[in-house]
Amino acid sequence: MSHYGKHFVAIIGGSVAGSEAALLLAEKGFRVAVFDQKMLPYGKIEDGLPKWHKALRDKEEAAIDKRLSHEGVRFIPGFTLGKDGTIDELLSTWGFSAVIVAIGAWHDRKIGIDGVENYYNKGVVKQNDLVFWFNHKHEPNYSGPSYVLASNTAVVGGGLASLDMVKIIMIELVKESLEKKKGIITDIFTLEKKGIASILEQHDTNLEELGVGPCTLYYRRDAEDMPLYPRKKDTPEGIVQARKVSKKLLDNYVSKYLFKFEGRSVPKALIEEDNELKGMTFQRVDIQDGKLVELAGDTFDVKTDLIISSIGSLPKETKSLPIAGNMLKTHGEFGCRVEGFENVFAVGNVVTGRGNILESRKHGREITDMIIDEHFDALPDKDPMGEQYEDLFRKIEGDVIKKIDNIGVTLSESEVHSNEEINFIISKTKELQERVGYDGNYLAWAEKNRPIRLEDILNSDNS
């Protein structure tokens, strides 16, 4: 290839979509620099996937490690877009041939009621913040926010991540109460795998005896409408089957983890007393022709000390990027060129406007192949947050091949870098690497900076 090693592409974000793009470009002979704002590139696999998914986490992080350790990929940790460099600077000053944005969706979607922002971390906790705390609070050097969970917590949501929220709350509350009131020591992995109901039965106790009030998941539609079981086609039969299985999966979760579910309930207002949050008022709704219709005068109050907002994630607004609503503005034949630029592309959740790890990898592969099916056969009795995750990861890996070719063709036909320009980019990236103590050995860096695992602490205590 005449362009081999003569084009340098910057990728912002090294997790699911970014690492996928990096490997495919590197395999086609492009030089790639992957910038990530954290010391490690794992994104939501590390910070958004609850830590009981330890096998899946390790497997997916190993896949990212393999991609980013390719000899054609340079990893630059600790880079903040806007602070350490803008898109324009990466193109015009640094001289990259193109920039691919893969920063994901980390900004929690706001509950649509007035004043909720006044109570963030003072009675209202965002989904991403809760999972980050849950995943890292056991680490000796953890310095992030700390949360005190409460009985009768209200979780506002309805997607797969909402099930993670109720599981985190119930598992943490039961684990703590078992130890304090019964002297029974257990761990989150046992409670998650066997289920709270099974553990309580084993020890001949119950939530009431433990003083734990079950949390409630409030959803604007019916249990059957929750996206727990993907359908292959939008046929009447497929829709009926998906709805049936979603209801079954939710019922299984309720029985296993002992939380409550309240459908057709939409947040309407906060309940406040003396500038303190005391709960939330919900509006009852009906579903007519697929649309939500408020039932006049039919509201109910929920008194609670803790509300979890779990209604989705959006890309974080960045000055140099045109974000509209819940996604990045793009144009072009394949919908991946960032508006206002001809050589800036986007992949993953920043384009889809969704915070789902699976969506990110799928889009990363599809768009990356375009720039350089659809669902999976899930089994009804499988855990929608565990085994189906892995099934979909594997299915998604096959969706990439076409789209990266298009950006590859586009760049290979453009003017190549001179050796001087390539050396300048290498020098600039090396400065940033040295700033954080990174010597260029990706695998050694990843191992050195990998967080201590709770399961390792538990195994050490038991040995």
Secondary structure, DSSP 8 states (H G I E B T S, - for coil): -TTTT--EEEEE--SHHHHHHHHHHHHTT-EEEEEESSSS--THHHHTS-TT-HHHHHHHHHHHHHHHTSTTEEEEES--BTTTB-HHIIIIIS--SEEEE-----EE---SSTTGGGGBTTTEEEHHHHHHHHHHTTSTT--S------TT-EEEE-SHHHHHHHHHHHHHHHHHHHHHHH-----HHHHHHH-HHHHHHHTT--HHHHT----EEE-SS-GGGSS-S--SS-SHHHHHHHHHHHHHHHHHHHHHH--EEE-SEEEEEEEEETTEEEEEEEEEEEEETTEEEEEEEEEEEEE-S-EEEES-EE----TTS-EETTEE-EESTTS-EETT-SSEEE-THHHH----HHHHHHHHHHHHHHH---S----TTS-TTTHHHHHHHHHHGGG-TTTHHHHHHHHHTS----HHHHHHHHHHHHHHHHHTT--S-HHHHHHHH----HHHHHHHHH-
